[in-house]
């Protein structure tokens, strides 16, 4: 009786081992299939990432150019407003006090402006 019990347990272990081995073989086949798909998709992913990288670089360059342009226009606007205010003040002073010293001051302001433009 004991030998029949051990034979039945042994056969059950063989059946379970066969089932485990077949599941492992199926899993191995699926892993190999997925690995092949990933290997085939890798160049497409790399080229996509390269194109995204170049797009980001292009966008960054565009933003940098726009920032420089706006900064230059801001500086030009500040210089223009400053010149206008100084001109109005000087001409009001000339109207109020007509002296040659004020004309010399006007010449000095415009010379300073020309000097700043060359720098």
Secondary structure as UniProt FT lines:
FT   HELIX           2..96
FT   HELIX           100..118
//
